[in-house]
Amino acid sequence: MDAERERLARSAAPDAPWRRWGPYLSERQWGTVREDYSGNGDAWNYFPHDHARSRAYHWGEDGLGGVSDDKQRLCLSMALWNGRDPILKERPFGLTNGEGNHGEDVKEYYFYLDSTPTHSYLKYLYKYPQAPFPYDDLIATNAARDERSFEYELLDTGVFEDDRYFDVFAEYAKAAPDDLLMLVTVANRGPEAATIHVLPTLWFRNTWSWGQGAAKPAMRATEPGVIQADHAGLGTYRMYCAADVPLLFTENETDNERVFGGRNASPFVKDGIDRHVVHGEGGAVNPDRTGTKAAAHHTLTVPAGGQATVRVRLTASDVRDPLGPGFDEVFGARRAEADTFYAGLTPQGAGRDEALVLRQALSGLLWSKQYYSFDVESWLAEHGADPWVRSGQRNHSWYDLTADDILVMPDKWEYPWFAAWDLAFHAVALAMVDLDLAKHQVEVLLGDRFLHANGQVPAYEWAFGDVNPPVQAWAARFINSMDRRLDGQSDLDFIERVFQKLLVNFTWWVNRKDPDGRNVFQGGFLGLDNIGVFDRSATLPTGGTLDQADGTAWMAFYTQTMLQMAAELSDRAPAYEDLAVRFAQQFLRISASTDRIGELKEEMWDEADGFFYDVLRLPDGEAVRLKVRSMVGLLPLCATTVFTPRPDEGDAHLYNRVREFARRHPDLAQGMSAADRPGVGGQRMLSLLDERKLRRLLARMLDEEEFLSPYGIRSLSRYHAAHPYAFWVGGREYRVSYLPAESDSGMFGGNSNWRGPVWFPINALIVRALLHLYAFYGDDFTVECPTGSGNQLTLYEVSKEISDRLVRLFLRGPDGRRPVYGGQGRFQQDPHWRDLIQFHEYFHGDNGAGLGAAHQTGWTALVAVLMIMNGRLSAADFQPDRLG
């Protein structure tokens, strides 16, 4: 076992809390719902970026490549100034949802280069222009562009011309769980010597100003180059830096004078260091060198092509010679251990480029952890809302949600809050490196501090009551399959804990999202934003309701996974067999609802098209299929699961009970997979598709003129480029066209893009479904891939073809270019840029260019799962008991 895996094994022990310190700072706390105390719920404008340097946060902290303890009591980050900017660079800058022509967007370049699971080693890169940062230009130029125009990015402003910028690397290494070393290396890429100010900054999150009686911590300079931080809960830490470096102190308190035009109780406020360094205000920092925020002010002149370093050590231990030779020894050891850890994950035969992509994908995921604190009841009370009286306040019915956790965010700038289905996919990718953390990410939203009393899982902080797809059960099963591979047995305690909580959530789905009791489900946008003709979370302009093919498919998939869990738990308690039977019966009902006997216009399966569609039910009782060929109609494929009956009496009894139910209700079993006949090796399968439907659906999905992109499966068929779908209501046209990049729809604030691009989460589920189908049908079942090519492939080979196309997004092709970077020449050619990978939110449906949130390593980190599976597993390895 390598050193990092030993740390993981010991990390839960009280005397070795290796996870206590990590990259748990957000990159944007301003503009979040938590910090919004406006009267109209306009979080972006109530707390803008311009206030962030001056205004104390309530619920969290942000920083530039920073770390904190796991309750974010004490934070360490770097601040930078190039001598020309109007403000100290303490956090990444970006545009709010109203300022960006395609929604909110960070306008910086930073990269997560390395991280071990315990954060024994971390590496981060920030690219800092030497010219004044073009804040006004970015805001004004993007404001002048509409949704049909490209975004105006930082590279477009010209501030990186002639390579006049600094590469600022922040590295962290732990000598012990409470002994953290920080090394900042500044490389001058420009043609002339240039000066940069580097300020490692230590501060306490403000927990004392909100009327809850928390003791105020304190910092003070105890000797040259030493800052002591005393906290009642955390204890005493000391930050060591060079003895000749000035130490600047202020308070992490709001500058009321600047922000609100009021008076400050003290001249020392949050922006005091900014005012001292950038604006020369000597009185803005405390001459007594005490406070709750402090920085060591290094001024470096870096020669052209050269570099300079800054060393800092934050420790709770007594360390002799803290910045001496042992400093470099710790970094050398931790870097080597990180290399060993990732070498153990990288498939044999993988090239340097593949290894680089895999490592940065997983490192970015680990960097995306964030301490998330939110007591909704307190927040509502601070808004004057009574939790017992209905109000229009956001998330009013979620007053008992209390978060105090390390969560993996979709993106710590653009989405610095959890999203339920994102988190499930994060957990799946985390299973590659940290099973304990993966399990926690599945369980946390199902716990009593998050799960609503009615059983609903909170979606995301802008609207906890929205509905995300129920993928937590599948994530738990996948993680358990990884556990079984590593330990040889299931973690039934984990499965049972999750299953009991999911039962409550499953009941909520059945009671709330099948209002007519027809086993046809709704659910609203279900994470797919503008994929439909209408905003599916709003009242339909036609009146009536919408039967959703994706909602119904998600519930079929949910039912299959719950059946798997119940069957496995029946070994522990026979009562679980009854639940397994109930889930099998529920699946049969859902399956029958998607395609009833006969050709009926109100069912989702369209026999003429060979595709599933949403069905609009009008107030007069009429039903209309909304014939949009989208991911909505492919999701029924994902509701496919193969079971391996075990040769014991319990499994036979369970199977016989399900078969007897199907015999009594033959209409329920028609049109689905032949559940009553075994597949290869005696496998059993539940699927919404029989063989005929499967072939017809795959023919569309694998058609390069429809869904099959060079880089995965598109979210909308390319057919709609020439044949847009239009629906008229009250003289207004509702239109869906194929848009391979950014959407031109204003639905969901204009930041929704499911009308053509490639998204990783659904692609991953399609790959999973194909592997399950292969386990059932075997090598004798082949399909044409691509459609019309004459090339016959097994379903395993099809799954690998799709996986390869997805992985290809990030790898250099024969021309040396990475598709993810499209036409961005600097990223494609510059040696200081071309190996820095960004794992975008989604990708251009035709050329693979990265789009949306640039640092969204969350579910896009699934590329690492695909790479590991492709490189390590053969077709023979894909047996049901090994499939998540």
N, C-alpha and C positions, 0 to 999 in steps of 0.2 A: 504494500500500500504506500503510495507516495505521500509526501509531507502534507500537501493540501488536503488529501482525502483523510489523513489522520486528524487534521484540524477539524474537518467537517464532522468526523465521528465524535470528537470531544466537544464540539461547539455548544452543546446543551448543558454541559457541566458548569456548576456555579463558579468553579475556580478557573475556568477557561472560556470566558464569554467572547469567543473570537468574532462573533457577529455584532458585538455592541457598537463598534464604530464602522460606518460605511458611507456610501454616497447618497445619504438620505435627504439631502437638501433638494428642494424643488429648483427649477430654473426660472419659474415665474409663479410667484404667490399673488402678485397684483392682478386685478381683473378676474379673480375667481369668485365663485358664489360665496365661499366662506368669508371673504373680506368685504362683501357687499352689504352695506348698511343704508343703501339708498331707499327712497320711498317708492321707486318704480321698478326695482329689480334690474336696473341697467348696470351690471357688474363692471363691464368694460370701462364705462365713462365715470363711474363713481370712484374707482381706484385705478387711475391710468399709470403708465410707466413713469410719467413725469413726477408722480408722487412717491414712487417706490423708494427712492434714495432718502426721502425725508420723513416717511410715515411708518410708524411701528406697526407691524402685522399683529393680528390677533391669533391666528390658527396655525401658522407655519412660518418658515423662512426660505429664502432663495439665495442663490449664490452662483459663482462662476467656478465650475470644476471643484466644488466643495464637498465636505464631509460633515457629519454630525454624529452624536450618539443616538441610540435607537429610540429615544424619547425627545430628541431634538432640543435638549436643554442647553447644550454647548455646541457651537458651530465653528468650523474652520474653513476658510475659503481664501481665494486670492482676489485682490482688486488690482487694476492696472490703470495706468495713465501714460499716454504717449507724449505728453507736454503740449498737446494741441486741441484735445477734445474739450467740449464745454462741461463735461461731467466726468467723474471717476467711473471707470468701467467696473461695476460690481456684480452685474447680472446680464444675461443676454437680452438684446433689444429685439422687438418685433412689432408687427401691426395688429391692432385689434380687429375683431370681426367686421366692424364697420369701415375700417381703413383699408383693408386688403381687398383687391378686386376679386379674389377667390377665397375670401374669408381670412381668418387669423393666420398669421404666418411669421415665424421667427426669421429675422434678417441678419443672421450671424453664421459663421462657419466654425463648428467645434465638433470633435470626434472622440468617441469612446474607444480607445485603442486596446485596453487590456483590463481584465479584472478576474481575480479568482473568486469562488463563491463566498468565502469568508472575508473577502476584501483584505487579505494579507498583502496583496499587491494590487495597485490601481494605476492606470495611466490614462491621461486625458490631454487633448490638444486643442488649443484655442488659437485661431489665426486673427491677429490684431493689426489693422492697418496703421501705418505711420502717419498718414494724412488725417485730418479731422474726420471723425466718424460722421457719415452723411445722413444724420437723423432726418433733417428737414427734406432732403431730396427724396429719400425713400418714402416718406409720408406723402409728399405732394405728387410725385410721379405716379405712385400706385393709385392715389385718389383720382387722377385724371384718366385712368384706364378702366374699361368696363370688363365684364366677365368673358367677353370674346377675345380679350387681349392677354398676352402672356404676363405673368407677374414680373415686376421689376425687382431684380435681386441685387444683393450687395456687390457681386462681381460686375454687374452691369454699370455700376456707378463710376468705375474706373479707379477706385481707391487701391487696387492691387497692381496697378500698372507699374512696370519696371521692378516688380517684386519688392516694392517698398512696404514691407510688412514684417511683423515678428511672428514666428512660430513659438508659442508659449506652451511648454509641456509641464503639466502638473503630475507628479508621481507621488504615491503614498506607499509606504511599506510598514508593516507592523513588526516591531521587535518582540512584542507581547500583546495580549489583548487590550491593555490599557496604555500602550506605548507606541505612538504613531509618529512616523517620520514623514516629512514632506520635503520634496525636492522640486524646485521650479527651475526649469532650464529654458532660457530665452535664446532663440536663434534668430539672428538678423539676416533675412533673405535678400536685403536690399544692397544697392551698389555703394552705399556710404555708411559711415558710422552713424548710429542713431541712439538716442537716449530713451529709456523707458523706466517708469516708476513701478516697482513691484511691491505690493503691500499685503503680505499674508495677514489675514484679518481674523480675529477671534472675537466671538460675541455670544451673549446669552439671548436665547429667544425670550421675548418679553412676555412673561407669565404673571407679572405682578401688578399690571396697570388696569386690570379688568374687574376689580372689586371682588375677587374670590379669596383674598387673604393669603396669597402665595408670598413667601418670603422673597425679598429681593436679593439676588446673588451679587457678587462684587469681584472686580478685577483690580489689580494694582501692580505696579512695577516694584519688584523686590530687590533687584540689582541690575546692573547693565545687561541688556539683552534678555531679561527674564520677565515674563508676565505671569502672575499667579492668579488663577481663577478659582474662587471658592463658591460652591453650590451646596445647599443643604441636602439635596437628594443625591447628587452625583459625586460629591466629595471635592477634593482639591486636585487640580491639574496645573501644571506649569508649562508654558510655551517658551522654548529656548530659541534664540536667534543670535546673530552676530552681535558682539558686545558694543560695537561702535554704531549700531543702527538706531536712529531715533524711534522712540516708542510713543505712539499717539493714542490718547484716550478720550472717549466721549461716552454718552449714554445711548442705549437703544430705545430712545423715546422720540415721539413725534415732534417735528419742528412745526408747531402750531402757527407760528408767525408766518412761515413761508407758505404752508398749505392752506390754512384757514383764515389768515389775517388776524389771529389771536395773539395771546402772550404766552411765552415759554416760562415755565417755572424755573428753568435753569438755562444758562447759555449753551450748555453742552447737550446736543441732541443728535439724532441718528445721522444726519448729513454733516456732522461736524468735521469728520476726517476729509470728506469731499471738499468742504469749504476751505479747510486749511491747505490741502495739497494743491487743488486746482485754482482756487481764488485767493490764496495767500492770506486768509483770515487767521492770524495767529491766535486770537481769542476764542476760536471755535473749538479748540481742544483743551482739555483740562490740564493746567500746569502742575497740579498735584499728582498727575499720572494715576488716576483712579477712574473707574466707571464700569459700564457693562458692555462696552465695545472697545476693542483696541486693535491697533495695527502696527507692524514693524515696517518702517518706511525705507525701502531700499531704492536708491537711484543708481541705475546701471547705464553706462555708455558701452554699447556693444559694437564692435568693429564690423565692417561689411563682411558678410559671410562667416562671421564668428559667433560665439555664444558666451553666455554668462549664466551663473547659477546662484540660487538662493536656497539656503538650508534652514529648516525649521523642525523642531521636535516638540510634540505635545504629549506629555506623559503624566501619569499619576504615580509613577515610581521614582525613587531616588536613583538617578543615573549619573555615573561618573563620566565626565568628558562627553556630554550628550551629542556634540557635533563633531567628535573626533573620528579616528579611523574606523571605529565600530559602526559609524553611520553608513559608510560605503559598503561595509561587509554585510550589513542587514539587507541593503538594496540588492547586492549581488546575489545573496542567497534567495531572496524572494522572487527575483526575476527568473532565476534558474528553476525554482519550484513551479512557477507559473508555466514555464516552457514544458516541464515534465507533465504537468496536469493536462495541458491541451494536446500534447503529443499522444497521451493515452486515449484521447477522444477522437483524434483524427484517423480516418480509415487508412490502412496501409495502401500504398500506391497513390495516395492523393498528392498532387503537386503543391508547390509553394503557394500558388494563387488560391487553390481550394482551401489549404490550411489557413491562409490569411482571412478569407471570407468567413469560414466557420468560426474562427477565434473572435473576430470583431463582432459577428452576429451575437454570439453568446455573451461576450463582454459588454456589449451595448445593452443587452437585456438585464444583466446584473447591475449596470450603472443606472438603470431606470427605476430602481427601488426609491421609494420616497416615504418619509414619515408623514402619515396622514392623520391629522387630528381634526375632529369636528363633532361637537356636542350640539345636535340640532335643537334640543329643548332649550339650552342656554341661548343659542343663536336666535331662536324665535322670541324668547323673552326679551332679548336685547332689542328686538324689532317692535316690542309692545304687543306681540301676538300671544293670546291665551291658547295653550294647547288644547283646551277643552271646548273652545268655541271656534266654529268654522270661520276661516278667513281666506283672503286671497293671497296670503303670503306663500312664497315658493316653498315647496316640500312640507307644507303645514301638517299633513297627516303622518309625516315621518318623524314626529317630535321625539320618539324614543331611540332614534339611531345615534349611536355614540361610537365614534371611531378613534382609535388610539393605537395605530398599527403601522408596520412596515408593509407597504403594498407596492406591487410592480405596476407602474403607470404605463399607459400607451405611449406617452411622450411627456417629459417633465416640463416642457414649455407650452406646447400647443394643447396638450391634454393632461394637465397636472392634477388629475383626479381619476379615481378608478372608474372603469366601465366593466359591467358584469361579464359580458361575453368576451371582451378583450382579455380579461383576467384569466378566464379559463384557458384560452390559447397560450397566454404567457406561461401558465402552469405546465402545460404540455411541453413547451420548449425548455422550461427550467428543469424538467425531469431528466434532461440529458446531463445536468451538472449538479443539481442539488435537490434530491428527492424530498427532504424534510421541508424545504421552503416551498416546493411545488405543492405538497399536501396542504400546507398552511394557506396558500393562495386559493385553493379550492374551498377550504373549510371556512375561511374568515367571513365571507359574505353570507354564509348559511348559519352563522352564530347568532346568539340572542341579542348582540349589540347592533346587528345589521338587518337581519331578516324581519320583515314586517310581521305584526301579529296575525295578519291574514294569510301569511305564507309567501308573499311576494318578495323576490330578490330585488334589492335596489339597483336601478340601472346605472345612473351617473348623477353627479351632484346638480347639474342644471335642471334635472327633473327625475328624482328618484323613482317616481311612479311610472315613467315610461317602461317599455317592455323590451328587453334584450332576449335573444334566443336562449333556450334552456340547455346550455352545453356543459354545465358543471358536472353532470352525471358522467358524460363521456370522458371529460378530463380526468375525473377520478379513476375511471376504468383504465384509461391509458397509463396514468401514473402507476397504478397497481400492476399493470403488465410489465412496466419497467422494473418495479420492485421485485417481481417474480423472476425476471431475467437475472437480476443481480444477486438475490438472496435465495432463489429457488422455491419461494413460497409467497403466498399472498399476505398482505397486511390486512387481515380480516377486521381488526379493530378499527382501522381507518375506514374501510368500506362500510362497516356497520354504522359508524358515526355519521358518515356522509349520507347513507341511505335513509336513516331515520329523519334527517332534516329535509332531504329531498322529497320524502313522502308528503310533507306539509306543503312544499312548493308545488309538487305535482297536482295535489288536490286544488290548489289555487288556480292553476291553469285550467283544469277540467271545469271548475265552477265559474270562472270569470271569463274565459276566452272561448268557450263553446256555449254561447248564450241560449241557443235553441236545442241543445242536447242532441245534435245530429252527428257528433264526432267529427265535425268540421270546424277548424279553429281560425280565429282571427288574431289579434295581437298588436295591430298597428304597424309601425315602420319596421319593427324587429331588426333594428340595426342596419337595414339596407337603405335608409334615408329616401332618396328620390327615385328609387328603382321603378316605382309604379306610375300609373297614369295620374293618380291623385295622391295627395298627402294622406297616407293611410292611418296616420294618428289623429286626423282631424275629422270633423263631421263631413260626410261625403256631399258634394254639391248636388248629387242626384237624390239625396235621401237614401234610406235603406241601409244595407250592410254589405260587407265584402267578405266572401269566403276566400281565405288566403291559402294558396298552394304551399307557400313556404311555412306558414304557421302550422298547417296540418302535417307537413313533412317533419318539422321540428318535433312535434308531439309524437309522431310515430317513432322517430329516432330516440326520443326521451323514454318512451315506453319500452323499447327494446333494451336500452341500457339498464333501466330499472329491473326488467325481467332477468337480465344477466346477474345483477347484484343479488336479487332475491334468491335465485337458484343457487348461487355460491354460498349465501348465508344460511340456506336451508340445512347445510351440514351442521351448523351450530344449533339451530332451533327449527324444528319441523314447521312451526307456524309460518316461517318465511315461504314455505311451499305454497300456502294459500295465496300469498301476495304475488308470487310468481305466476300462478294460474290467472289471477285477476289481470296482471299486466299483459299476459298473452291474449286474453280475451279482449282487452282494450285495444291491443294492436289490430286484431282481426276486425274490430268495428271500424277503426280509423281507415284501415286498408279498403274495406268495402265502401266507405263513404267517398273515396276519391274517384271510384269508377264503378258505379252500380250496374246491375245487369241491364243490358240494352243500351242504346245510344241516346243519352239524355242531355239536353242542352244546359242543365244546371249542375252538371258534374265537372270536375276539374280536368280530367283526362279528355283530350280532344282526339278522337280516333282518326279524323281526316289529317290532322297535322302531326300526330304522333308526339304530342307535347302536353305538359300540364300548364294550366292558366288559372289566375285568380278569376273568381266568379262574382260579378256584381249582382246583388239581389235588390231589385227596385221595390218601392213601396207598394206597387200594384200587384206584386207577386211574380212579375217577370224576372227572368235570370239571363244575364249576358256574360259570355266569356270575354275577358279583356285580353286580346290576343297579342300580348307583348312577349316575345321570346327572350326571356331574361333568366338570370340565376334563380329566380323564384321557381321556374319550371324545371330546373335541374336539381333542386334540393330534394325532391322525392327519391332521387338516386341515392342520396346520402343516408336515407333511412334503410340501410341494409346491414344486417348483422348475421354472422354465421356462428352457430353453436356446435360444440363437440359433445354429444351425449356421452357421459361417463358410464362405464359398464358396472353400474351399481343399481340397486333396487330403487333408490330414491329418485334418480333421474328417470328411470322407466315409469315410475308411478306418476311423476310430474308430466311426462310426455303423454301418457295415456289419458290423463285428465284433460289436457288441452285438446287432444285428438277427439275425445268424446264430445267436448263443447263444439268443435268444428263440425262433427257429424250431425249434431242436433240443429246446427245453423249453417247449412251448406251455402247459403247465399253470401255469407261473410268471407268465405275462403276463395271465392271466384275472382279471378283477375289479378291475384297476387302471386308471389313465387310459389312453386310447388312444395309447400311446407310439409306435405305428407310423404314426400319421397326424399330419400337421402341423396346427398351429393358425394363428391369424391371423399373416400375414407369414412363414409358414414355420417358426414356433416349434415346438419340441419340449418336452414336459413329462413329468416324472416325478412321480407323485402316488399316494398310497394310495387315492384315491377316483376311481372312474369318474364319469361325469356323473350317473348314477342315484343313487349313494351320496352324491355331493356335494349334490344337491338335497334329499335326505332329511335329511342332517345339518344343512344350513343352515336347513331348516324348523324344526328344534328350536332351533338356536342363535339364530335371529332372532325367536323367540317371546317376547314380553314376559312371558308367564306361566311361561316356563322360564329361559332364559339372558340374554336381552337386557334389561339394566337401563337406566334413563335415563342411566346414567353408564358404560356399557361392558358387557363380557361378564362375567357372574357366574362364580364358580368352582364353584358347585353349582346345579343347576336348582331353581327355585322350586317345581317340582312336588313336591319332597320336603318342603315345608312341610306340605302336607295328606296326603302319602303317604310317611312316613318309610320308609327301607329297614331291615329288621331281619334279622339272621342269628343263629341259635341254635346254640351249641356247648356241650355238657356242662351244659345247664341255665342257661347265661348268655346274655343277649341282647347282641349287638353292633349298635349302632343308628347310622344316619346320617340326620340331619334338616337341613333348610335353616335356616341361622342367618346372617342377613344381616350381623351385626356380629360381636362377639366369640364365640368358641366356648365351649361348656360342656364340652368334652372335656378330660380330663386328659392326653391323649396328648401326648408331647413336652413334658412339663412344664407343660402348660396354656397355653403361649404359641404356639399353632398355630391358624391361622384360615383354613383353605381350604374352609370349608363354607358359603360363600355370598357373601363379600365380593368386590369387584372388585380384581384385581391388575394392575398395568401390564405386567409382562414378558410374560405369556402373551397379553394383549390386543395387544401390539405384534407378536408373532409371527402372530397371527390376521390383523391388518391386512396384514402382509407377504404371507401366503399368499393373501389375497384379491386383492392387486395382481398377484401372479404368475398367478393363475387368470384375472384380467382380461386380462393380456397374451396369454394363450393363447386364450381364448374370445371376447374382444372384446365389442362392444356388442350383439351379437345374443343373448347369454346374459343373461337377467334372472331375478331371483327376487323373491318377495314380501317386502317389508321395511317394517314389521314383519310377521311371519307373521299372516295373516288380515286385513291392512289393505286388500288390493287394490292396494297401491302397488308397482308393478314397478320395480326398480332394477337397473342393471348392477352387476357386482361391484366396479368402481371406486367407484361411488356408495355401495355398501354399506360399503366400507372407509372412505370419507370420513364416512359416518354414524356409524360406531363411533368414529372418531377425534374427531369433533366432540363426541360424548357424553363421551369421556374428558377432552377439553380443558375442557368445560363444568364439570367438577368445581371448577375454580379461578377461573372468571370470575364476575363479578357478573352476576346475572340481572336481568330487568326489575324485580324487587322490590328490587334493590340488595344482595342476599345472595349469598354464595358457598356453594355446596353443601358444600364441604369443611369448613366450620365449623359445619354443622348448627344446633343450637339455642344455640350460644354467643353470647349477645347482645353481649358486649363486642367480640368479634372481628368481628361483623357490622356494628356501628354506630359504635363509638368511633373518631374520626378518628386516634387514635394507635395503633390496632390493625388497622383493617380492610384496610389495604394490605400487611400483613405475612403472607406466604404460608408455610404449612408443607406440605411434600411428604411426606405420610404413607406408611407402609409398604403400606397397603391401605385400601379404602373400603367403606362400608356399601352392601350390594347393592341397597337400595331408595331411600335418600335421599342417598347420596354422602358422608356425613360421614366425615372422616378418622379412621383407627383405627391401632392399633399404634404403632410408632416414629414420633414426630411429625416428626423431622428427617431421615427417610430419603429424602434427595434422590437417592440412588444410582439405582436403576432407575426410580423415579418421575420422575426428570429426563427420561425418555423423552418426557414431555409436550412438551418443547421440540422434540424431533425431529418429533413429529406436527404441531406448530404451524408449523414451518418448511416441512415437506412440504406441508401443506394450503395454506399461504399463497403458496408459490412455484411449485408444480408443478401442471400440469394432467394430465388423463388421458393425453394424448399423450406426456408425459414418462416414463411408466412402461413403459419397455422393459427387457427382461431384462438387458442389459448395464449398465443404470443402477440395477438393483435389487440390494440386498444380500440 
